[in-house]
Amino acid sequence: MSNRRTSVRGAALLEMSVAMLLLGLAVFGIAQLVIRHHQLVSTIDDWCVGEPTYYVVPSDDPLERTLGMPAALEEELEYRLPPVKRRTKYEIEIESREKSLRPPRATAVVVVEEID
């Protein structure tokens, strides 16, 4: 009977060892997820904070605007007075936008139509 008790105790110790191994693997997996999440959040913070403010500046040349040349993005806005004609209203539609972290950039396709 003493052999039977030893084998039962050995089985309990083996089961406990397997359970601890599985628990250790689970904790290690969760720790890896937390570390990767922290790295991603810090990358997003670096991308969002500290970037300059960009202004959309249309071209001064009326021919370029007529041909649909894209506006420029500038970090500093020079104060420009447009020629005073009449007040026009525009309908602006954002067709698509894309953001990426590597390299950090954002693009958008915008349609601007004058409303009569």
NUDO-76196 format. One record per residue: residue in three letters; z, x, y of N, C-alpha, C in turn. Coordinates in steps of 0.1 Angstrom, whole numbers, plus 5000, padded with zeros to 4 digits. Layout:
N
PT   res    n_w    n_u    n_v   ca_w   ca_u   ca_v    c_w    c_u    c_v
PT   ALA      Z      X      Y      Z      X      Y      Z      X      Y
...
END
This chain:
116
PT   res    n_w    n_u    n_v   ca_w   ca_u   ca_v    c_w    c_u    c_v
PT   MET   5000   5008   4988   5000   5000   5000   5000   5008   5013
PT   SER   5005   5020   5012   5005   5029   5024   4991   5033   5028
PT   ASN   4982   5034   5018   4968   5038   5021   4961   5026   5028
PT   ARG   4965   5014   5025   4959   5003   5031   4963   5002   5046
PT   ARG   4976   5005   5049   4980   5004   5063   4974   5015   5071
PT   THR   4972   5027   5065   4965   5038   5072   4951   5034   5076
PT   SER   4944   5028   5066   4930   5025   5069   4929   5014   5080
PT   VAL   4938   5005   5080   4938   4994   5090   4941   5000   5104
PT   ARG   4951   5010   5104   4954   5016   5117   4942   5025   5122
PT   GLY   4935   5031   5112   4923   5039   5116   4912   5030   5121
PT   ALA   4910   5019   5115   4900   5009   5120   4903   5005   5134
PT   ALA   4916   5002   5137   4920   4997   5150   4917   5009   5161
PT   LEU   4920   5021   5157   4918   5032   5166   4903   5034   5168
PT   LEU   4895   5033   5157   4880   5034   5159   4875   5023   5168
PT   GLU   4880   5011   5166   4875   5000   5174   4879   5002   5189
PT   MET   4891   5007   5191   4896   5010   5205   4887   5021   5211
PT   SER   4883   5031   5203   4875   5042   5208   4861   5037   5212
PT   VAL   4855   5028   5204   4842   5022   5207   4843   5014   5219
PT   ALA   4854   5006   5220   4856   4997   5232   4857   5005   5245
PT   MET   4864   5016   5244   4866   5025   5256   4853   5032   5260
PT   LEU   4845   5035   5249   4832   5041   5252   4823   5031   5259
PT   LEU   4822   5019   5254   4814   5009   5261   4819   5006   5275
PT   LEU   4832   5005   5277   4838   5003   5290   4834   5014   5299
PT   GLY   4835   5026   5295   4831   5038   5303   4816   5038   5307
PT   LEU   4808   5034   5297   4793   5033   5301   4791   5022   5311
PT   ALA   4798   5011   5310   4796   5000   5319   4801   5004   5333
PT   VAL   4812   5011   5334   4817   5015   5347   4808   5026   5353
PT   PHE   4803   5034   5345   4793   5045   5349   4781   5038   5355
PT   GLY   4775   5028   5348   4764   5021   5352   4766   5013   5366
PT   ILE   4777   5007   5367   4781   5000   5380   4782   5010   5391
PT   ALA   4788   5022   5388   4790   5032   5398   4776   5037   5403
PT   GLN   4767   5039   5394   4753   5043   5398   4747   5033   5407
PT   LEU   4749   5020   5404   4743   5009   5412   4749   5010   5426
PT   VAL   4762   5012   5427   4769   5012   5440   4764   5024   5448
PT   ILE   4763   5035   5442   4758   5047   5449   4744   5045   5454
PT   ARG   4735   5040   5446   4721   5037   5450   4721   5027   5461
PT   HIS   4729   5017   5461   4730   5006   5471   4734   5013   5484
PT   HIS   4744   5021   5484   4749   5028   5496   4738   5037   5502
PT   GLN   4731   5044   5493   4720   5052   5498   4709   5044   5505
PT   LEU   4706   5032   5499   4696   5024   5505   4700   5018   5519
PT   VAL   4713   5014   5519   4718   5008   5532   4719   5019   5542
PT   SER   4722   5031   5539   4722   5042   5549   4708   5045   5554
PT   THR   4698   5044   5545   4684   5046   5549   4680   5035   5558
PT   ILE   4683   5023   5556   4680   5012   5564   4687   5013   5578
PT   ASP   4699   5017   5578   4706   5019   5591   4699   5030   5599
PT   ASP   4696   5041   5592   4689   5052   5600   4675   5047   5605
PT   TRP   4669   5038   5598   4656   5033   5602   4657   5023   5614
PT   CYS   4668   5015   5614   4669   5005   5624   4676   5010   5637
PT   VAL   4685   5020   5635   4692   5024   5647   4686   5037   5652
PT   GLY   4685   5038   5665   4681   5050   5671   4666   5051   5673
PT   GLU   4659   5041   5669   4644   5040   5672   4642   5036   5686
PT   PRO   4632   5041   5693   4630   5037   5707   4624   5023   5707
PT   THR   4625   5016   5718   4619   5003   5720   4605   5005   5724
PT   TYR   4596   4998   5717   4582   4999   5720   4577   4987   5728
PT   TYR   4568   4989   5738   4562   4978   5746   4548   4978   5743
PT   VAL   4543   4965   5741   4528   4963   5739   4522   4963   5753
PT   VAL   4513   4972   5755   4506   4974   5768   4491   4972   5766
PT   PRO   4486   4961   5772   4471   4959   5771   4464   4970   5779
PT   SER   4451   4972   5776   4443   4981   5784   4441   4976   5798
PT   ASP   4439   4986   5807   4436   4982   5821   4421   4979   5823
PT   ASP   4413   4983   5814   4399   4982   5815   4395   4967   5810
PT   PRO   4389   4959   5818   4385   4945   5814   4375   4945   5803
PT   LEU   4366   4955   5802   4356   4956   5792   4363   4958   5778
PT   GLU   4373   4967   5778   4380   4969   5765   4387   4956   5761
PT   ARG   4393   4949   5770   4400   4937   5767   4390   4926   5762
PT   THR   4378   4926   5768   4368   4916   5764   4363   4919   5750
PT   LEU   4362   4932   5747   4357   4936   5733   4368   4935   5723
PT   GLY   4380   4932   5727   4391   4930   5717   4397   4943   5713
PT   MET   4397   4953   5721   4404   4965   5718   4419   4963   5716
PT   PRO   4425   4970   5707   4439   4967   5705   4448   4973   5716
PT   ALA   4459   4967   5718   4468   4971   5729   4475   4984   5724
PT   ALA   4481   4991   5733   4488   5004   5730   4503   5001   5729
PT   LEU   4510   5008   5720   4524   5008   5720   4530   5020   5727
PT   GLU   4538   5017   5737   4544   5028   5745   4559   5027   5745
PT   GLU   4565   5039   5746   4580   5039   5746   4586   5035   5759
PT   GLU   4579   5039   5770   4583   5036   5783   4573   5027   5790
PT   LEU   4578   5017   5797   4570   5007   5803   4568   5011   5818
PT   GLU   4556   5013   5822   4553   5015   5836   4551   5002   5842
PT   TYR   4557   4999   5854   4556   4986   5860   4542   4985   5866
PT   ARG   4534   4976   5861   4521   4973   5865   4519   4959   5870
PT   LEU   4514   4957   5882   4511   4944   5887   4497   4940   5882
PT   PRO   4496   4929   5875   4483   4925   5871   4476   4918   5883
PT   PRO   4463   4918   5883   4456   4910   5894   4460   4895   5893
PT   VAL   4463   4890   5904   4468   4876   5905   4455   4867   5905
PT   LYS   4454   4859   5895   4443   4849   5894   4449   4835   5894
PT   ARG   4452   4832   5882   4458   4819   5880   4468   4820   5868
PT   ARG   4477   4811   5867   4486   4812   5856   4479   4807   5844
PT   THR   4479   4815   5834   4473   4810   5821   4483   4809   5810
PT   LYS   4481   4800   5801   4490   4799   5790   4483   4804   5778
PT   TYR   4490   4810   5769   4484   4816   5757   4491   4810   5744
PT   GLU   4483   4809   5734   4489   4805   5721   4489   4818   5713
PT   ILE   4500   4821   5708   4502   4834   5700   4505   4830   5686
PT   GLU   4497   4836   5676   4499   4833   5662   4500   4847   5655
PT   ILE   4511   4848   5647   4513   4861   5640   4507   4858   5626
PT   GLU   4496   4865   5623   4489   4863   5610   4496   4870   5599
PT   SER   4500   4883   5601   4507   4890   5591   4515   4901   5597
PT   ARG   4525   4905   5589   4534   4916   5594   4538   4924   5582
PT   GLU   4540   4937   5584   4544   4946   5573   4554   4955   5578
PT   LYS   4564   4958   5570   4575   4968   5573   4576   4977   5561
PT   SER   4578   4990   5564   4580   4999   5553   4591   5009   5558
PT   LEU   4599   5014   5548   4609   5023   5551   4604   5037   5550
PT   ARG   4595   5040   5542   4590   5054   5540   4575   5054   5541
PT   PRO   4569   5058   5551   4574   5062   5564   4579   5050   5572
PT   PRO   4589   5052   5581   4594   5040   5588   4583   5035   5598
PT   ARG   4579   5023   5596   4569   5018   5605   4568   5002   5603
PT   ALA   4563   4996   5613   4561   4981   5613   4548   4978   5619
PT   THR   4540   4970   5613   4527   4966   5619   4526   4951   5618
PT   ALA   4518   4946   5628   4516   4931   5628   4502   4928   5633
PT   VAL   4496   4918   5627   4483   4913   5632   4486   4900   5640
PT   VAL   4482   4900   5652   4485   4889   5661   4472   4883   5667
PT   VAL   4471   4870   5668   4459   4864   5674   4464   4857   5687
PT   VAL   4458   4860   5698   4462   4855   5711   4450   4847   5716
PT   GLU   4452   4834   5719   4442   4825   5724   4446   4819   5737
PT   GLU   4437   4819   5747   4440   4813   5760   4439   4798   5759
PT   ILE   4449   4791   5764   4449   4776   5764   4444   4772   5778
PT   ASP   4434   4763   5778   4430   4758   5791   4438   4747   5796
END
